[in-house]
Amino acid sequence: MTLLRENIESTLGHEISNEAYEAFVAISFQKSFDKKEFLAEAGKYCRYQFFIIEGACYSYYVNEKGDKNAIQFAIESHWITDSASYFADKPAVSTIETLEPTMALLLSKVNFDNLCQQYPVYDKFFRILLQNSLAALHLRIAKTISEDAEHRYTEFSKKYPHFTQRIPQYLIASFLGVKPQSLSRIRKHTS
């Protein structure tokens, strides 16, 4: 659970009280998932935010052709959920699946709301997480429509070297909007 406290404090840029931390721990719970297990499924309600303690997972959208399009990756110390479902109480648009055995901390929406109301520091913490996520999404869209695949992969591998070591290449290709064969050529060229 030290990982959680480190994540909260590094995001906020300051320490939190033991009381606030204990309140978070008290209303969340840990759950383990096997490899290729769903944390959330498209079309169903996603009732939790997941903080990854150990393992790796990703979210994806399946298009009309049945192609999986990677949206987000999460390994230790990352958060993941289907925001449209979790925050708007609508069916999920994406599926979240584990890539390896995973241990996660789960926070329900009701407990999230109560925590933020009782401890404003968490309202700030989750606002910062959402702002960072939105900024990263806008940057990703801008780069996808304006930069070539090699440049996108180079930046991705520099920013997330731990992802390139643990996430299958075909999923990274999907995330970057390129064919796996193209990514293979790019990786050979940049090595």
Secondary structure, 3 states (H helix, E strand, C coil): CHHHHHHHHHHHCCCCCHHHHHHHHHHCEEEEECCCCEEECCCCECCEEEEEEECEEEEEEECCCCCEEEEEEEECCCEECCHHHHHHCCECCCEEEECCCEEEEEEEHHHHHHHHHHCHHHHHHHHHHHHHHHHHHHHHHHHHHHCCHHHHHHHHHHHCHHHHHHCCHHHHHHHHCCCHHHHHHHHHHHC
